[in-house]
């Protein structure tokens, strides 16, 4: 390296001595203008994307474009800063990466790394086509705190129930109203939670309004320990001492004298990085569909609304006997809440006064037969509400 205090360096594959300007660097090739142009050395892809960019293109933008184009090859984003993850996601959304087929894998990549920052609240209220068409992508959102499925035509056997019950304890508010959900559907929804004794532990607000559910379905909700607000408006339940007593005994909830704010859905929205992606899905779904798809949708709508019509006719025919909600505006909203700790211990309507009892009759003493002497009768066991799985629950779980 050193000969007579001379220092040599290698440049462009040639050796030259420092301070010796006689050994000039190799001449540029023909057309030397491109040799000194930094844009000529910028990486290009098959679309010549980088060669067509302006001189202000930074190295970060080049790397960002490369990652977006090859997002399907990324194994994990865990540990990357939130600012970098948001930039990558925004660039991918602008390129409609998540609107392509089989985009659920890319969404799970961001969901695993950033959780509720990707999507913390999802409102699909009356957007049933979006739910049915993007079911696989919606399953990637596993850190939701609020989920509104009102009017999505779920019925009793929709696959979204599996996703809801598999969510971690981050889900706080859930709305499944207006879906033709019966007692069997509510049983199916809560069966995995009652079996695992875990899941939906943080659910505090539940809306099952405008569904043909009865008081029998309340026992399926005992697996939700944090449930503090419940909406059963426009169901088969009717306000009265019996419903209040059952609601208090089973769930520890009291009737609210005024409508509760979480059930007016004014603050229900989609919030998170993926809000733009959800809007893209809806825009794509609103495009004209093939005639066969239109006919299938019409048939599904006729079946659904035909069922709803039979339910309404059944309610109207029994409205006079049950004190129907539709005829009494004061009973239109059936909201229940859990009183704060240290509040009342019994519902006011139940403790206001004991029910009137019929005149007691002294029963005649029953004559004991000789064969019954010495046999003591044990008092009947006290019945209590139990969340144990029944044979019907086991059958539902096998169908998952």
C-alpha positions in Angstrom: 0.0 0.0 0.0 2.8 2.4 0.9 6.0 2.8 -1.3 8.2 5.8 -0.5 5.5 7.5 1.6 3.0 7.3 -1.3 -0.7 6.4 -0.6 -2.8 4.7 -3.3 -6.6 4.4 -3.4 -8.9 2.4 -5.6 -11.5 4.3 -7.6 -13.8 2.7 -10.2 -11.6 -0.4 -10.3 -8.4 1.6 -10.9 -5.6 2.4 -8.5 -4.3 6.0 -8.3 -1.8 7.7 -6.0 -3.1 10.4 -3.8 -1.7 13.8 -4.8 -0.7 12.5 -8.2 -3.0 14.3 -10.7 -1.2 12.8 -13.6 -3.0 9.5 -13.1 -6.4 10.8 -13.9 -9.4 8.6 -13.4 -10.7 6.5 -16.2 -12.6 8.4 -18.9 -16.3 8.1 -18.9 -17.9 5.9 -21.6 -19.4 7.3 -24.8 -22.3 9.6 -24.1 -20.7 10.8 -20.8 -23.6 13.0 -20.0 -25.5 10.0 -18.5 -22.4 9.0 -16.5 -22.7 12.1 -14.3 -26.5 12.3 -14.2 -27.6 10.8 -10.8 -31.1 10.0 -12.1 -29.5 7.5 -14.6 -28.3 5.4 -11.6 -31.7 5.3 -9.8 -33.2 1.9 -9.6 -36.0 1.2 -12.0 -38.7 -1.5 -12.1 -40.5 -3.1 -15.0 -42.8 -0.1 -15.2 -39.8 2.4 -15.3 -41.4 4.1 -12.3 -38.3 5.6 -10.8 -36.8 6.9 -14.0 -39.9 9.0 -14.6 -39.9 10.6 -11.2 -38.8 14.2 -10.5 -35.3 15.0 -9.1 -36.8 15.5 -5.6 -37.4 11.8 -5.2 -35.9 10.7 -1.9 -34.4 7.4 -0.9 -37.3 6.9 1.6 -39.8 7.3 -1.3 -37.9 4.8 -3.4 -37.9 2.3 -0.5 -41.5 2.9 0.3 -42.6 2.3 -3.3 -40.6 -0.9 -3.4 -42.2 -2.2 -0.1 -45.7 -1.4 -1.4 -45.1 -3.3 -4.6 -43.8 -6.3 -2.7 -46.0 -6.2 0.4 -47.0 -9.8 -0.2 -43.4 -10.8 0.5 -43.2 -9.1 3.9 -43.2 -11.5 6.8 -43.9 -9.1 9.7 -44.0 -5.4 10.6 -43.8 -5.9 14.4 -41.3 -3.5 15.9 -41.5 -0.9 13.1 -42.4 2.6 14.3 -46.0 3.7 14.0 -45.0 6.6 11.7 -43.3 4.2 9.3 -46.2 1.8 9.4 -48.7 4.5 8.7 -46.8 5.8 5.7 -46.5 2.3 4.3 -50.2 1.6 4.8 -51.3 4.9 3.3 -49.2 4.3 0.3 -50.6 0.8 -0.1 -54.2 2.1 0.3 -53.6 4.8 -2.3 -52.4 2.1 -4.7 -55.6 0.1 -4.0 -53.5 -2.9 -2.7 -56.2 -3.8 -0.2 -59.0 -3.8 -2.8 -57.4 -6.6 -4.8 -58.3 -10.3 -4.4 -56.7 -12.1 -1.5 -55.8 -8.9 0.3 -56.6 -10.3 3.7 -53.0 -11.4 4.3 -51.7 -7.9 3.8 -54.3 -6.5 6.2 -53.4 -9.1 8.9 -49.8 -8.0 8.5 -50.7 -4.5 9.7 -53.3 -5.7 12.2 -50.8 -7.9 14.0 -48.3 -5.0 14.3 -50.5 -2.0 15.0 -53.8 -3.4 16.5 -56.5 -0.8 17.0 -54.5 1.9 15.2 -55.3 0.1 12.0 -59.0 0.0 12.9 -60.6 0.6 16.4 -64.2 1.1 15.4 -66.1 -0.4 12.5 -69.6 0.7 11.5 -71.4 -1.5 9.0 -74.9 -0.2 9.8 -77.2 -1.2 6.9 -74.2 -2.0 4.8 -74.9 -5.7 4.4 -73.4 -6.0 0.9 -70.0 -4.8 2.2 -70.1 -7.3 5.1 -71.0 -10.3 2.8 -68.4 -9.4 0.1 -65.5 -8.5 2.4 -66.0 -11.1 5.1 -62.4 -12.5 4.8 -60.9 -9.0 5.1 -63.1 -8.0 8.0 -61.8 -10.9 10.0 -58.4 -9.4 9.9 -59.5 -6.6 12.3 -59.1 -8.2 15.7 -58.6 -5.2 17.9 -62.0 -3.6 17.5 -63.5 -1.7 20.5 -66.9 -1.0 18.7 -68.7 -3.0 16.1 -72.1 -2.0 14.6 -73.8 -4.7 12.6 -77.3 -3.2 12.8 -79.5 -4.2 9.8 -77.0 -6.5 8.1 -79.4 -9.5 7.6 -77.4 -11.8 9.8 -80.1 -14.2 10.8 -79.2 -17.0 13.3 -76.4 -18.7 11.4 -74.0 -16.1 10.0 -70.3 -16.7 10.1 -69.6 -13.3 11.6 -70.6 -14.8 15.0 -67.4 -16.8 15.0 -65.3 -13.7 14.5 -67.1 -11.8 17.2 -66.7 -14.5 19.8 -63.0 -15.0 18.9 -62.1 -11.3 19.4 -60.0 -10.5 22.5 -61.4 -8.6 25.4 -61.0 -5.3 23.6 -64.6 -5.2 22.3 -66.6 -2.8 24.4 -69.7 -2.1 22.3 -71.6 -4.5 20.0 -74.8 -3.9 18.0 -76.6 -6.8 16.3 -80.1 -5.2 16.2 -82.4 -5.5 13.2 -81.0 -8.8 12.0 -83.9 -11.3 12.5 -82.0 -12.7 15.5 -84.1 -15.1 17.5 -83.4 -16.8 20.9 -81.6 -19.6 19.1 -79.4 -17.1 17.3 -78.4 -15.4 20.6 -77.7 -18.8 22.0 -75.5 -19.6 19.1 -73.7 -16.3 19.4 -72.8 -16.9 23.1 -72.2 -20.6 23.1 -68.4 -20.5 22.4 -68.1 -17.9 25.2 -70.0 -20.0 27.7 -67.9 -23.0 26.8 -64.5 -21.4 27.0 -65.5 -19.3 30.0 -63.5 -16.5 28.4 -64.0 -14.0 25.6 -66.0 -10.8 25.4 -65.1 -10.1 29.0 -64.9 -6.4 28.3 -68.3 -6.1 26.4 -70.3 -3.4 28.2 -72.9 -2.2 25.7 -75.1 -4.6 23.7 -77.9 -3.8 21.3 -80.3 -6.6 20.3 -83.2 -4.3 19.5 -85.7 -5.0 16.6 -85.1 -8.8 16.9 -87.7 -11.4 17.8 -86.0 -12.3 21.1 -87.8 -13.1 24.3 -87.0 -13.1 28.0 -85.8 -16.7 27.6 -82.7 -15.4 25.8 -81.6 -13.3 28.8 -80.0 -16.4 30.4 -77.6 -16.7 27.5 -76.2 -13.3 28.3 -75.0 -14.3 31.8 -71.6 -15.1 30.3 -70.9 -11.4 29.8 -69.6 -10.2 33.2 -69.1 -6.6 32.3 -72.4 -6.0 30.5 -73.8 -2.8 31.9 -76.1 -1.4 29.2 -78.6 -3.4 27.2 -81.2 -2.4 24.5 -84.1 -4.7 24.0 -86.4 -2.2 22.2 -89.0 -3.5 19.7 -88.5 -7.2 20.8 -90.9 -9.7 22.2 -90.2 -8.3 25.7 -92.7 -6.0 27.3 -92.0 -3.7 30.1 -93.5 -4.7 33.4 -92.8 -6.0 36.8 -92.1 -9.5 35.4 -89.5 -8.3 33.0 -87.8 -6.0 35.5 -87.7 -8.8 38.1 -86.1 -11.2 35.5 -83.7 -8.6 34.2 -82.5 -7.8 37.8 -82.3 -11.4 38.9 -80.4 -12.7 35.8 -78.3 -9.7 34.7 -78.5 -7.2 37.6 -79.8 -4.5 35.3 -82.5 -1.8 35.9 -84.8 0.0 33.4 -83.6 3.4 32.3 -86.2 6.2 32.5 -84.6 8.0 29.5 -82.9 6.6 26.4 -79.2 5.9 26.9 -76.7 7.7 24.7 -74.8 4.7 23.4 -78.0 3.4 21.6 -78.7 6.5 19.5 -75.8 5.6 17.2 -74.9 9.2 16.6 -71.3 8.6 17.4 -71.0 5.4 15.5 -68.4 5.6 12.8 -65.4 3.8 11.3 -62.1 5.1 12.9 -58.5 4.1 12.1 -56.0 3.9 9.3 -58.2 1.5 7.3 -61.2 4.0 7.1 -60.1 4.9 3.6 -60.0 1.2 2.7 -63.5 0.5 3.9 -64.8 3.4 1.8 -62.9 1.9 -1.2 -64.6 -1.4 -0.7 -68.1 0.2 -0.6 -67.3 2.2 -3.7 -66.3 -1.0 -5.6 -69.4 -2.8 -4.3 -71.7 0.0 -5.6 -70.6 -0.7 -9.2 -73.1 -2.4 -11.4 -73.1 -6.2 -10.8 -73.8 -9.0 -13.3 -77.4 -9.9 -13.8 -77.1 -13.2 -12.0 -75.8 -11.5 -8.9 -78.6 -9.0 -9.0 -81.2 -11.8 -9.2 -79.6 -13.6 -6.3 -79.6 -10.5 -4.2 -83.3 -9.9 -5.0 -84.2 -13.4 -4.0 -82.3 -13.0 -0.7 -84.0 -9.7 0.0 -87.4 -11.2 -0.7 -86.7 -14.1 1.7 -85.5 -11.8 4.4 -88.2 -9.2 4.3 -90.8 -12.0 3.9 -89.7 -13.3 7.2 -89.7 -9.8 8.8 -93.3 -9.3 7.5 -94.5 -12.5 9.2 -92.9 -11.3 12.4 -94.6 -8.0 12.2 -98.0 -9.6 11.4 -97.5 -11.8 14.4 -96.8 -8.9 16.6 -99.7 -6.8 15.4 -102.1 -9.7 16.0 -100.9 -10.2 19.5 -100.3 -6.5 20.3 -103.5 -6.0 22.2 -103.0 -8.9 24.4 -99.3 -8.1 25.1 -99.6 -4.4 25.4 -97.7 -3.9 22.2 -94.8 -1.4 22.1 -95.9 0.0 18.7 -99.2 1.2 20.2 -97.6 2.8 23.2 -94.9 5.4 22.5 -93.8 5.5 26.1 -92.7 1.9 25.8 -90.8 2.2 22.5 -87.4 2.3 24.2 -86.4 -0.5 26.5 -83.0 0.4 27.8 -81.5 -1.3 30.9 -78.4 -0.3 32.8 -76.3 -1.5 35.7 -76.5 0.8 38.7 -73.3 2.2 40.1 -71.6 0.3 43.0 -73.3 1.2 46.3 -76.6 2.0 44.6 -80.0 0.4 45.0 -80.1 -3.3 45.7 -83.5 -4.0 44.3 -85.5 -2.5 41.4 -87.9 0.2 42.6 -90.9 -1.4 40.8 -90.3 -4.7 42.6 -89.7 -3.3 46.1 -92.5 -0.8 46.0 -94.8 -3.2 47.6 -95.5 -6.9 48.0 -97.9 -8.4 45.5 -101.4 -9.0 46.7 -101.8 -12.6 47.9 -104.8 -14.7 47.8 -106.5 -15.7 51.1 -104.6 -18.5 52.6 -106.4 -21.8 53.2 -105.3 -24.1 55.9 -104.5 -27.4 54.2 -105.8 -30.5 55.8 -103.2 -32.7 57.4 -102.4 -35.6 55.2 -102.7 -39.0 56.7 -99.5 -40.8 56.7 -99.5 -44.4 55.3 -97.7 -47.1 57.3 -95.1 -47.6 54.5 -94.1 -43.9 54.6 -93.2 -43.8 58.3 -89.6 -43.1 59.1 -89.0 -41.6 55.6 -88.0 -38.0 55.7 -88.7 -35.7 52.7 -85.8 -33.4 51.8 -86.8 -29.9 50.8 -86.7 -29.2 47.0 -83.5 -27.7 45.8 -83.5 -24.0 44.9 -83.4 -23.4 41.2 -80.9 -20.9 39.9 -79.9 -19.6 36.6 -76.9 -21.6 35.3 -74.6 -20.8 32.3 -73.6 -24.5 31.9 -73.8 -25.8 28.4 -76.9 -27.8 27.4 -77.2 -30.4 24.8 -78.4 -27.8 22.3 -75.2 -25.8 23.0 -73.0 -28.8 22.3 -74.8 -29.3 19.0 -74.3 -25.7 18.0 -70.6 -25.9 18.9 -70.2 -29.0 16.7 -71.6 -27.1 13.8 -68.9 -24.4 13.9 
